[in-house]
């Protein structure tokens, strides 16, 4: 039997008339890297705030390490958060920021300063102890925020879109570093993002969220290759949803759409664009279904307005539920 | 076209500066005049200031004014800051209403406020004097602090407080370690502004002061009835110095942070 570090049981949360979370449940194993993936407004940040204790659910419970912590305030939970805006204390040095949690725990000064240097070294910020937050770059502030959240030695680390404000190159680098850090420390990470590539790259399991519901929970392979419903197929795999005559739908990823197939479905080329090494060709069938096909390179010679036929290999089509 | 506009704005500036600062400058300069006549310059002298120092009534009024300004701005600082902090717990719907009610004493004409205080204190039977002065000054000082602190809190990233709680800070440590240091510039500059407002108030003080408690502005006002003397110029200069330093300091504190930010960019 594996050990669950965190359990969410049937959690519901509403703000005024708006229901943000609808009966969500989840079990997280020790040392797991779990990502909540979904568009903005799907309820992922609310879930995170309920786990940290900054928000109280309307019903349901949060079980941390076998103990029901639903009614406990955030300061009594062994969980820490890396906030999207970093939320560093602007009037404190890097050292005081990172050591703040330990100071509250009444750890002796010498011990705090030793732990702080160790952790700063871990996030590659050794020697930055005396700097003020506004003297650091965005990437460095990000590392301080991570160090501060790790300093208390949490059982679960919550990360709310921590890389959202960084440029693409720095993002890629930090993704690798965070993964390395998580492996090394063996802490459970609960990570929020709306970027499916980030989720697939880093996670052991992905929780795909939309409209306050867990649409699918599974490994990156499961949610990418075997999406449960139309939303997951579209959001994670950028897949085309093709409605079938019997009322079911098929999900087929753009790279698996074959063009100029003898006996295929006829369609008109609506649009053609080239980005990120991929040619995107948008088609529309007589019934009005829009289908996107992608090809590597720019050598495919279809013109806008041209009629062609498309199809797919049966093994590349996944039957999905409607949302 | 463009040249002309620059000229016009120059004239405008000159007129405004002239109207505002020449009377002040004249008062200050003539407070150092050796002549007894306010219109003739007879050379530099500090004798009016020495005269002031010898005047026991004035000394007492100055001390009264300082006691009044310090106690009312301190009381208002505590109340106004607590009020601004409490606004976080107020539901959004009633937010605007409570804010208007809290800042109302700023909009009400002073003469009305003075009458209202007079009526209320007589009704309760409170003897007029320092107590009634402090109560009424505290009331009209609260909005200044409330508004300064509230503006600062509005501009603060809410997740900073969340982060402190997340790291283990209970309500007390959260306030002491995080919230207070972050709002302190606003609290101090509001306090100095309130000090200046209390120190120069005439109208409300006239209504609520007792027969034996004179404040400096009230003293000046009563002295003026017998004509402008060089002594009054000296007194006005001292008051001006106190108030301008309070306001400059208030301004310096509230803009220091922003200036540092700008320099970094």
Interface residues (C-beta under 8 A of the other chain):
Chain A: X52 X53 X54 X73 X74 X75 X79 X80 X81 X83 X84 X85 X87 X88 X89 X90 X91 X100 X101 X104 X105 X134 X135 X148 X149 X152
Chain B: X157 X159 X160 X162 X163 X164 X165 X166 X167 X168 X169 X170 X173 X177 X178 X181 X182 X260 X261 X264
